[in-house]
């Protein structure tokens, strides 16, 4: 039977006895030490409402505490935290409340409702057993529950079951809605940076998603620069220096700390800076200040651009106008296109190429033109830069055959760089390169972008078949048949997409004179130069022979070979792939 405590019970304590460590009969509540718990799952972009719900919950719990004569000693607030088993973040304040219960600092926990405490039976059982063990009461919905009482355990268990079922039903309904929205191209969640939503001024109904006139050009600039092989961090620094507003959603504790370190250049922001400095000096936590700033909807003046943010924008297929659902494109033209597909595909291809490289040879990190690009003729491993007393060398670091000491190849860096660049510039300025690169260029790029998307789609489909086979839902023979049919198509699509690794800047160099190319080269960053070399040339370093480096008249061409890479599959290769498919 549920113990309902009214005001008279708090004023006139009723007797109770301990039997085997448990309390028998109604327990008085006057003078108990209470903790108020409040939680809100999500605000779904409604930043102005942040903190509002939990304040209402705390206010309601305070009313119960006053009526019961409970002294509130601590508040536990998990704002923007789910309590279901589908949660992606733990509730820090809930865990702190458990610690307070276990250390004997609380006698009763007050909440607005059962669902505020938990929506997961596992969590309910843990909280129930902990409270029963330490004799801590619950109060929600205006009623007090003693978890050592079988009737109260039954009632609270029913509430927990109903709460969990409500979450599951809500989740099923949301998933159905998301699938329907994905099919028709309706956006979900908050607008991506670069877009804004238009609503009917009379009904408030969604009308369309359109490009933001300020943010859209920033997105396009980012993607073009990434496609030109500029390092993410360099792009972020450039945007920050130009004071372009980054895509931050709300204040964070890091932003508060950053604001306090330097006085803003804009006089309109000085008051916020003064407040942050003063409150931090008084011992306020940065997170507390950030929450206050979010409640007041203060401008995000301390947000900064990060390399990771630049990468996220460059990799996001939504900017091509595509709507995705669980990583798959469900609508190719759901909203206006900001980034052409071939630019996006080039960004993705360049990023994919970085992942297979040693960390010191990735764009933005490597300092020298051919480090980890030029290969050793003996072992086919990339050579690295090697500073010596006589200058910089390129050297293979792989030990010799059969455990022999020493290395396969080495050569002086400066003359090798000059020779390779000469070969590259000659290739870029030649009519053959112009013909190979610019013939139907835009149409070809679009076809290659489609080919890459097709390769990813087919790979995903094949992976799905493999998962089914692993679970026993597909026979080994059926899987083998699927692989035989799909693998050649995947190889064909990947081969076509491989030429995307040539950055966009190559198009600007194609057809220019040798002098124009050399002048433009000086304006490129090292990362861009390296990507161009790797995209267009295959460079190999051969053994020179002892003492030959120091001899005059030894041609570099005798120990460095440069092969021009094809910008597209050859006719014979295309025919071979077509037959395989």
N, C-alpha and C positions, 0 to 999 in steps of 0.2 A: 504494500500500500504506500502511495506517495506521501511524503511528509510535507505538508503545505504549512509554511510558517507565516503567520500574520503578525501585526504589530504587537498584539497582546502577549504573544509568546516571547518577544524580545524584551518586554518590560517585566514580565513575571517569569523568572527562570524556572524550568521544570526539572524535576529530579531525574537523574539517569545513573545507571550503574555500568561497570565494566565487567564483562563476562568473557574470559579467555582472550582478553586484549581488545574486545570489540565493544562498542557502545550500544546499549540496549535502550530503546525508547527515544522519543524526540529529544534532540539536544538543544540547549539554549544557544543563541547566537550573539547576544549582547556582549560586547567587548572583544569578540574574535578579531584576529588580524586577517584582513582580507586583501586579495590581489585582484585587480580588475584586468580582464583580458579582452582585447578587441582585435578584429581582423577584417580586412577587405581583400577580396581576390584580385581584382583588376579594375582599372578605370577606363580601359579601351580608348585611350587618347583624350579623355576628358580631364585634362590636367587641372582645370579650375576646380574640379570636385575632389582633388587629392586631399586626403585627410578628413574630409567632411563626414564620411560614414563612420569612421572610427571614433570621431568626437561624439557623434550621436550615441554610439554604443556605450562609450564611457559614461556619458551623462545618464543613460538609462540604468546602468549598473550602480552609479552613485545613488540613484533614487532607491534601489533595492537595499543598498548598504545602509542608508539613513533609516529606512523603515525597520531593518533588522538590528540596528545598533552595532553594525560592523565598523571597525576602524580600518580604513584603507591605508595600507602601508607601502604599496607598490603598484605601478601600472605596467602591463606587458602589451605592447602594440606591434602587430605584424601587419604593416600597411603594404598593399600590393603583393600579398602572398596567398597562394591557394592552400586549402587544407585537404584536398582530395588525393587519391593515390596517383593521379596523373600530374601532380605538381612537378615542376622542374627546378624548384629551389626549396631548401629547407627553411623552416620558420625559426629564426634565431631567437626571437623573444619567447616562443613557446618552449624551446629548450631551456631558456633561462628560468622560466616559470617552473618547469620540472625540477630544476636544481634548487629553487627556493622551497619547494614542497619537500624534497628529500633532505634538506638541511634544517627543517623545522621552523622556517621563517613565516609560513602561512598556515592559517586554520581553515580558510574558506576561499574558493575561487569563484568569482562572479563574472558572468558573461551575458550578453544580450540573448543568445540562443544556443542550442546544442551545436548547430552547424558552424558557429563561430569558433568553437573549440576544436572540432574535428568533423571530417566527412569521410573517414576511412576507418573501418572496423579495427584494423591493426593498431591504429593510433588511439582509438577509443579504449581498447583493451589495456594498452600500456598506461594511459592516463587513469583509467578506472582502478587498476591494480595498485598504482602508485598512491593514489588518494586513499584507497582503502587501507593500505599498509601503514600510512602515516596519519590516519584519522582526519583527513582534510575533506571538508564538505564541498559540494558544488551548489551553485545557484544560477539558474538560467530561466528565462520566462517568468520570473517572479516567484519561482518555487525552489525550495532547498532540497537537495538529495544527499543522503548518507550512503556512500558506496559500500559500506559494510553491511547494509540492509539488503536482503534478497529482493524485496519488492522494488526498491529504488534502483538496484542493478538491472532488474527486468525492464523498468520503464525507460531508463537512460539507454539501455541496449536497443529498445525499439526505436527510440529517437535516432540513434546512430545508424541503424539499418535504413530508416527512411531517408536520412541525409545522404547516405551513400547511393541509394537507388535514385534519388533526385539528381545527383551528379551524373550518373550513368545515362539517365534519360536525356538530360540536358546535352550531354556530350554527343549522343546519337543524333539528336535534332540538329545540333550545330554542324556535325559532319555532313548530314544530308544537305543542309543549306549551303555549305562550302562547295560541295560537289556541283550543285546546281549553279551557283554563282560562277564557278570555274568554267563550266560549259558555255555559259552565255557571255563570259568575259567581264563580269562585274567585279570591281576591285574588292579586296578584303583587307582589313586591318588599316593602319594609318597609311597615308600617302607616302610614297617614296620621295626622297629628296629630288627635286626637279619637277615634281608634279603638284597640282592642287586640285581639289574637288569642287565642283559647282553643284549647288543645291537649289531647288525651287524655293524662291523667297516666300511663297504663300504656304506651301504644304511642308516644306523642309525635306522633300523627297530627293534622293540622289538623281542628278541629271547626267553628269559626265565627269570624266577625269581629263584634265587638260594640262599642257606644259606650263610651268611657272616661268614667267618672262625673265625673272632674275636668276633663278636657280638652274633652269634648263640649259642655258649656254655654259654654265660652269660644269655641268655633267658632261656635255659634249667636249669641252676643252680637256677635261680629265681623261676621257676615253681616248681622244686623239693622241694625247701625250703618252699615255700608257702604250698605245699601239705603235708609237714611235720609239718605244723601248726606254723611255725616261724612267728612272727609279721612283718608286712610290714615295719614298721619304723626301726626295727632291721636289716632287710635285706638291706635297703637303706643305713644305717650307715656303714654296712660292705662293701658294694660296693664302697661307697665314700672313706672309709679309704684305700682301695686298689687302689684308683685313676683310677677306671674303668670309661671310658667316658660314661656319661649318654646320653639318646636319645633326646637331645635338637636340635631344628631345626634352631633357630636363636637367636641372642642376644636380651635380654629384658632389661628393665630398672632395674629390680631387680638384674640381673647378673652384670650390670655395678656398682651398689651400692656395691654388694658383693665383686667384684674385688678391689674396692678402699679401702676396710677395711683391707685387708691383702696382704702383698707382696708375690707374687708367689714363690714357691720353685724352679721352673725351670727358670734359667737365661734368657732363650729365650723369656719369657713372661714379663720380667721386663719393657720393653719399653711400652707395652700396659697398664700395671699397672700405670706407671708414667703418661701417657697421661690421664687416667681416673681420677687420683687424681688431676692433674693440671687443667683439664677442669671443674671438679666439683667445685674446689676452685674458679674458675673464674666465676661461676654462670651458667654454661651450665646445661641444664636439662639432667637427666640420659637417657630419651627416645631419645633425640637428639643424644647423644653419641652412644647409641645402634644402631640407624639407620646408623650412619656413619660406625660403625664396621661391620654391615651387608653389606653395600655397598662395603667395602674393603675386604669382605669375611675373616675377622679375625677369628682365631681358637676360639672355644667356651670354653675357659679355665675356666670360672666362672660358668659353668653349674653344677648343683648338683642333686643327686638322692633324690627323695621324696618317702614317703610311697605310695602316690597316684599313682606315676609312676610304682612302683613295682606291685601294685594291677592291674593297667590297663594291664600290660604285662601278668600277671597270668590269667586274665579273658579273654584274647583275643583268640578266637577260630582259628584265622588265623594260629597260630603256630602249629596247628595239620595238616596243609596243606590244610585247607578248605577255599574256597572262599565264601564270604557272600554278600548278597544284601538286604538292608533294614532289617538286622538282621536275615535273613534266609539263611541257607547254600544252595548254588546253585551248588557247585562242591566240592566233598569230597577230591579230590587229585589234586588241581590246581597247587601246587608247593611243594617242598620238606618239609617233616615233621620235625620240630625241637623238638616238645613236643609230647610224646605219648598221645593218647586220654584219657587213664585212669588217667594220671597225671593231664591233663587239667580238666577233670570232677571232680577230687578230689578237685582241687583248687576252682572250682565253688561251690561245695557242702559245703566246709568249710566256704567260704565267706557267703554263704546263711545262714548257721547256726549262724554266728555271728550277723546277722541283727536282729534276734529275741531276742537278749540278752540285759539286762541292760548294759549301757555304762561302768560301773565299773566292769563288769564280762567278757568283751571281751578279747580275747588273746592280750597280750601286756599291759593290764591295770590291770587285777586281780592279786593279790599278793599271794593268798592262794589257796591251792589245791582244796578244795571242796566248796568254796563260790559260791553260785548260781548254783551248780551242785547237791549237796545232797538236798533231799526234806524232808519236814516235813510230818510225817505220818498222822497228823491230818487234815491239810488243803491242802496238796500236793503242797504248794508253796516252792520255793527254800529257803534254809537257807542262812544267811550271816555271815561274821566274826564279832565278837563283842569283842573289847579289854576291859578288866576289870583290876581291881587292882590285881587280882589273876592270870592273864595271858589271853591268847586269847581263846575265846569260839566260837563255832558255835551256832547260835540262830535263831529261827523263829521270825520274827518281826510282824507277823500278830496277831492282838488282838484276845483274846479268844472268845468263842461262846457267843451269846446273849449279846454282849457288855461287857463281863467280862474283867477286866483289866488283864495284864500279857500276857505271850506268851505260845505257845504250848510246844515247846521243846527247849532244849539247851544241850550242851556238850562240854567238854574240847577239844580244837583243836588238840593238839599234839598226844594224844593217839588214837584219832579217825583217824587221818591221817595215823599213823603207822599201825593201824589195816586194813584200806582200802587198803593201799599199799601192805601189806602182802597178802591179798586176790587177788590183781591184779597180783602180781609176781607169785603166785602159779598157777593162771590161764594161764599166759603167758608161763610158763615153762612146763605146762602139755601137754602130748601127745594129749589130746582132743582138745586143742587150735590149736596145729600144724595141726591136721587133719582138723579142721573147717576152718582155715585161708588159709592154703597153698594148699589144694586139688584143683588142676586146677586153681591156683591163677591168673596167667596172663590172661588165657582164661576167667575166671570169671570176672576179672576186666574190660576186654574189653566188655563183655556182659552187665555189669552194666553201663558202660559209654554209650553204645548204648541205654540202657533203660532210662537213664536220658535225653538223647537227644530226645528220642521218647516222653517222658512225656512233655517236653517243646514244641515240635512240635504239639502234640495233644491239649495241653492247648491253644496254640496260635490259632489253628484252631477253637476250641470251642469259644474262645473270639471273633473271626471274625463272627461266627454265631450269637452270642449275640448282636454284634454291628448291624448286619443286622436286627435283630428282633427289636432293639430299633429304627431303622430308618424306620420300617414298610415294609422292603423288605423280611421279613421272618415271617411266621405265628407262633403263640404261640405253636400250636400243632407240627409244624415242628421242632421248637427249642427244645421242650421237647423230641422229638424222638432223636435228635442229642445228647442231654445231656445223655439220657439213654444209648446210644451206646458208647459215648466217655468217660464218667466219670469213668466207671469201668476199662477201658484200662489205663486211666491216673493214677488211684490209684495203679494198678498193676505195672506200670513202676516206679512210685515213691517209692513203697515198695522195689522193686529190687535195686533201686539206693541208698537207705538209708544207706547201709553199706559202702558207699564211705566216710562217715564221719570219718572213721578210717584213720588216717594219714599214709603216706608211711612208716614212721619210725617203725610202728607196724610190718611190714614185716621183718625188720632187727632183731626185738626182738623175733619173733616167732621161737621156736625150740631151743633157747639159754638156758643155765642152769640158775638156780636161781641166782647164784653168778654173772654170766655174765650180767644178766638183771639188778641186783642192781648196778653194776659198770656203765653200760651204762646209767642208770637212772640219775646218778649224772651229766652227761654231757648234759642233756636236759634242755631247758629253761622251766620256769614255764608254759608258754603258751602251749608248747608241751605236758607237763605232764598232764595239765588239759584236753586237747583235747583227749588224750589217755584214761584217766579215764572216761570221758563222753561218749566216743565211745564204750567202752567195758563193763562198769558197770552201774548198776542202784543202787544208794545208798540212803537209807532212814534212817532218825534219828527219834527215838521214844521217848516218855516221859520216863525219867529215874526214877522219883520218888524223892520226897524231901529228901535231905541229902544223897542219894545213891552215888553221885559223890565222896564224901569224904570217903566212906567206902572202905576198902581194900577187894579185892576178888570179886568185882562186875564185871563180864565179859562184855566187850564192846559189844560182840555179842548179849547180851540181850537187847540192845537198839540201835544197828546199824545193819541194814540188808544190805547185798550186793548180788545183783542178776546179774549173767552174761548175757549180752545181746547176742542175736543170731546175727551172722555175715551175715546171709542171711535169707530170709523167710523160715519158716518151711515147711515141705512137706504138712501138712494139710492146711497151709495158702496158699501155692502155688495152691493147688487144689481148694480152695475156690475162689481165684482170677481168676483162669482159668474158673471156672463155671460162675463167674460174667461177664467175658468178652464174 
